[in-house]
Amino acid sequence: MSSQSGKTKPELGLSSLSDRLRNTLTYDEVDGGVNVNKPDFRELDLGSPVSPLRPRTGGGLTATTTTTTTTSSSSSSSGSVSGRTSGGHNSNLPRKSDSNPSSHSGELSAESSPSAARNLKSVHTRSDSAGSHPPIYSGSGSVTSPAVNVLPTGNICPSGRILKTGMASRSTKTDVLGSGSVNYGHGSIMRGGNASKPALDNGPTSSTRGLMVGGEPGKRTGVSSSSDPEELKKMGNDNYRKGHFAEALSFYDKAIAISPGNAAYHFNRAAALMGLKRLVEAARECEEAIRLDPGYVRAHHRLGSLLLSLGQTENARKHICFPGHQPDPLEVQKLQSVEKHLSKCTDSRRVGDWRSTLREVDAAIASGADASPQLYSCRAEALLKLYQLDDAISALSNIPRYASATSSHSQSKIFGMLFEAYPYFVRTQIELAWGRFDSALTAIEKAGEVDPRNVEISILLNNVRLVGRARARGNDLFKSERFTEACSAYGEGLRLDPSNSVLYCNRAACWFKLGQWQRSVDDCNQALRIQPNYTKALLRRAASNSKLERWSEAVRDYEALRRELPDDNEVAESLFHAQVALRKSRGEEVHNMKFGGEVESVSGLEQFRAAVSSPGASVVHFKTGSSVECKQISPFLDTLCTRYPSINFLKVDIEESAAIAHAENVRIVPTFKIYRKGARVKEMICPSPEVLESSVRHYSI
């Protein structure tokens, strides 16, 4: 009976990964004219490397030479051989193309010269048949029958001893098969026919870790799936196909714990980490796979794609364009595009052209570097320099949170500083502009620890310390009412950090105390240019404009503050007085206007007409005591009365005041009408609270 031919059983196609990484995960190998997709998750059923030979049932013994199928490791030199047995005849052993990437999912690798391949001996084990010991054929044709319990030497137990636990866990272990050499450690090794078993079953619990010979994983006698790395890998692959990346990662972790030297396990673990968006960790796993097998082409390509996503173009190129193998044209195109935009971004940042910097960094991110903390940090820095602090803070909060850089790329640089240091450098500037001096100092000190020799970081570190001291000195002088000296202290800090909104606002307070209100307004304008929603700067500018009798500008700022601080009575009162002053400046009547108060109840027609003719705007709530809707909105009207003290709020019960209801033609409640100088300017029937307040705000100006 001839030995069984090997059948390829792909384990995982990785269809769920992104298109731009797809070509790094799979490749095509021509097999008999048909393209066969060969993902890295694969188990090969190539037959046991020590399959038995049995005499034919017909007369005499006929020797059928079994050719061991071998697949070249990606780390092997040219000269690797592979062969098949077809139709009972020995097949030739063609040289495998050097350009064909290797599979690391469990093939038995071999390195052999052509002459060694011709001398390759066929080694066979004893049959499972009880009491039967078929002959073992050597290259010389001699026939011998092995003694019971004696293991043949070769690629499984080369020394003739029983393989101990852990012997095959190292990926670089090399043993001799015939006259050739074999490299292990790339996943499941071989599976033979149903009759194949280990050369010697040394008890019910005997097994080999990291090396599988014959049968399905986990189905051999005495083998537990929890201790078989191939079975664990298979379970991980099954979970990966279903999109259960965390579960797949757990199984790969267990397989690696048993067989840490298997490059394919690390490669598969990288795929699971990518599914979990843990790209830096995935890159580390690819690095480990490459460390174990420097010629692991698909690990190089996957690592190159990951580094491109992380913005590390220089290192990405080394792996995408791996020497001796054709790179993916799409990956090369993305790499070139990112490199082009990143180069322009660097030039623009160097000369302080922040609009061009922002445009180019956005283009680099869109081209493929979409997971780079450094490029998102650059975007935040450009927004800060363009005085868009709120947008810069938002961009900073959206920076991907990844672990430290991969070990082999920890010295990569961007804009002249180490990759890890740059996000801290940008965060420092934003924290400083926001007035968080302690946080800024912490961030720049971390940047200095990562890249202590960078001049730009050293300058900023010194400036942060000096700015912090200037601010503290200015605060102390302000508390001592030494306002002129405090102005000088804050000014010293601003010379070092002209984007610091807090120092501008503090100096504006000093100018206000000194009666220099225009200077106060100017500094508030600078602070609000950097931080548009800076509440203290709005308050000080409104107060300064009030002193300058710029009532329109003061009312505008106080109204903005009322929207931010709707329950602040001091802001409400300041707004009221500014509105009164604005009306007086326009020649309007302002007598009998008072701040605050309650919603006034009106019952007579003459009283109603007098009330809506008073200065300013009047809001009238037409209601009934039995209406549920009126009861629901009445408390909100009381709130509006407090928020908009310059408005007259009135209420009319149309059941008790039929004359008013008839004169105003009110039939549905709740109805709201707004009057100016006795004339109706707006009417709302059953409005929502938001619509009602919007109208009140409009007519309060």
KARA-V283649 format. One record per pair of residues at least 4 apart in sequence whose C-alpha atoms are under 6 Angstrom apart, sorted by the first residue. I is the first residue (numbers start at 0). J is the second residue. D is the distance in whole Angstrom. If there is no record, write none. Layout:
<<I J D> <I J D>>
//
This chain:
<<0 53 6> <3 46 6> <5 44 5> <5 45 3> <5 46 6> <6 44 5> <7 43 5> <8 42 5> <8 43 6> <9 41 4> <10 40 5> <10 41 5> <11 40 5> <12 38 6> <23 297 6> <23 300 5> <23 301 5> <25 37 6> <25 38 4> <26 36 6> <26 37 6> <27 34 6> <27 35 6> <27 36 5> <28 34 6> <28 35 6> <29 33 6> <29 34 5> <39 104 5> <40 104 5> <41 104 5> <42 105 6> <44 189 6> <44 190 5> <45 189 6> <45 190 6> <46 190 5> <46 191 3> <46 192 6> <47 190 6> <47 191 4> <47 213 6> <49 122 5> <49 123 4> <49 124 5> <50 123 5> <50 124 6> <51 123 5> <51 124 5> <51 125 6> <51 126 6> <53 133 5> <54 60 5> <68 81 6> <68 82 5> <69 81 5> <69 107 6> <69 108 6> <69 109 6> <70 81 6> <70 108 5> <71 79 5> <71 108 5> <71 109 6> <72 101 5> <72 108 5> <73 101 5> <73 294 5> <73 295 5> <74 294 4> <77 97 6> <78 94 6> <78 112 6> <79 95 6> <79 110 5> <79 111 6> <80 92 6> <80 94 5> <80 95 6> <81 92 6> <82 92 5> <83 90 6> <84 89 6> <84 90 6> <98 324 6> <103 185 5> <103 263 5> <104 185 6> <104 186 5> <104 263 6> <105 185 5> <105 186 4> <105 187 4> <105 188 4> <106 188 5> <107 188 5> <108 181 6> <108 182 5> <109 180 6> <109 181 4> <109 182 6> <110 180 6> <111 115 6> <111 179 5> <115 178 6> <115 179 6> <119 177 5> <119 178 6> <120 138 6> <120 177 5> <123 135 6> <125 132 6> <134 142 6> <134 143 5> <134 144 5> <135 142 6> <135 143 6> <136 140 6> <136 142 5> <150 159 5> <151 159 6> <152 156 6> <152 157 4> <152 158 6> <152 159 5> <153 157 4> <153 175 6> <153 176 5> <154 174 6> <154 175 6> <154 176 5> <156 162 6> <164 207 5> <164 208 5> <165 208 5> <167 209 6> <167 210 6> <168 209 5> <168 258 5> <168 260 6> <169 184 6> <169 260 5> <170 183 5> <170 184 3> <170 260 5> <170 261 5> <172 183 6> <173 181 5> <173 182 5> <174 180 6> <174 181 5> <175 179 6> <175 180 5> <176 180 6> <184 261 5> <185 261 5> <185 262 6> <185 263 6> <186 263 6> <187 229 6> <188 211 6> <189 212 6> <190 212 6> <190 213 4> <190 214 6> <191 195 6> <191 213 4> <195 213 5> <196 213 6> <201 205 6> <203 221 5> <204 221 5> <209 228 6> <209 258 6> <216 230 5> <217 222 6> <217 223 6> <217 224 5> <224 230 6> <228 232 6> <228 254 4> <231 250 5> <231 254 6> <232 251 6> <235 247 4> <235 250 5> <235 251 6> <238 243 5> <238 247 5> <239 243 5> <239 244 5> <239 247 5> <244 248 6> <244 271 5> <244 274 6> <248 268 6> <248 271 6> <251 268 6> <255 259 4> <262 288 4> <262 291 6> <265 284 5> <265 288 6> <266 285 6> <269 281 4> <269 284 5> <272 277 5> <272 281 5> <273 277 6> <273 278 5> <273 281 6> <282 302 6> <283 405 6> <285 298 6> <285 302 6> <289 293 5> <289 295 6> <298 302 6> <299 318 5> <300 318 6> <300 319 5> <303 315 4> <303 318 5> <303 319 5> <306 311 5> <306 315 5> <307 311 6> <307 312 6> <307 315 5> <307 368 6> <308 367 6> <308 368 4> <308 369 6> <308 370 5> <309 368 6> <309 370 5> <309 371 4> <310 368 5> <310 371 5> <311 315 6> <316 320 6> <317 321 6> <319 326 6> <320 326 5> <337 341 6> <337 363 5> <337 366 6> <340 359 5> <340 363 5> <344 356 5> <344 359 5> <344 360 6> <347 352 5> <347 355 6> <347 356 5> <348 352 6> <348 356 6> <353 381 5> <357 378 6> <357 381 6> <364 368 5> <364 369 5> <372 376 6> <372 398 5> <372 399 6> <373 422 6> <375 398 6> <376 422 6> <379 391 4> <379 394 5> <379 395 6> <380 425 6> <382 387 5> <382 391 5> <383 387 5> <383 388 5> <383 391 5> <386 529 5> <388 529 6> <388 530 6> <404 409 5> <405 409 6> <411 417 6> <411 418 6> <412 416 5> <412 417 4> <412 418 5> <413 418 6> <420 446 5> <420 449 6> <423 442 5> <423 446 5> <424 443 6> <427 439 4> <427 442 5> <427 443 6> <430 435 5> <430 439 5> <431 435 6> <431 436 6> <431 439 5> <432 498 6> <432 499 4> <432 500 6> <434 501 5> <443 460 6> <447 451 5> <462 466 6> <466 492 5> <469 488 5> <469 492 5> <470 489 6> <473 485 4> <473 488 5> <473 489 6> <476 481 5> <476 485 5> <477 481 6> <477 482 5> <477 485 6> <482 509 5> <486 506 5> <489 502 6> <493 497 5> <500 526 4> <503 522 5> <503 526 6> <504 523 6> <504 526 6> <504 536 6> <507 519 4> <507 522 5> <510 515 5> <510 519 5> <511 515 6> <511 516 5> <511 519 6> <516 543 5> <520 540 5> <523 536 5> <523 540 6> <524 528 6> <527 531 4> <541 553 4> <541 556 6> <544 548 6> <544 549 5> <544 553 5> <545 549 6> <545 550 6> <545 553 6> <550 554 6> <550 577 6> <550 581 5> <554 558 6> <554 577 6> <557 574 5> <560 564 6> <561 565 5> <575 644 6> <575 645 6> <582 587 5> <583 587 5> <588 614 6> <589 614 6> <594 644 5> <595 641 6> <595 644 5> <598 648 5> <598 649 5> <599 649 5> <600 649 6> <600 650 5> <601 607 6> <601 651 5> <602 656 5> <604 659 5> <611 617 6> <611 674 6> <611 677 5> <612 676 4> <612 677 4> <616 646 5> <616 674 6> <616 675 5> <617 646 6> <617 647 4> <617 648 6> <617 673 6> <617 674 5> <618 648 5> <618 672 6> <618 673 5> <619 649 5> <619 650 5> <619 671 6> <619 672 5> <620 650 4> <620 671 5> <621 650 6> <621 651 5> <621 669 6> <621 670 5> <622 629 6> <622 652 5> <622 668 5> <622 669 5> <623 652 5> <629 669 6> <639 643 6> <640 644 6> <652 656 6> <653 657 5> <653 660 5> <657 661 6> <660 664 6> <660 665 5> <669 685 5> <670 683 6> <670 684 4> <670 685 6> <671 682 6> <671 683 5> <672 681 6> <672 682 4> <673 679 6> <673 680 6> <673 681 5> <674 678 5> <674 679 4> <674 680 6> <692 696 6>>
//
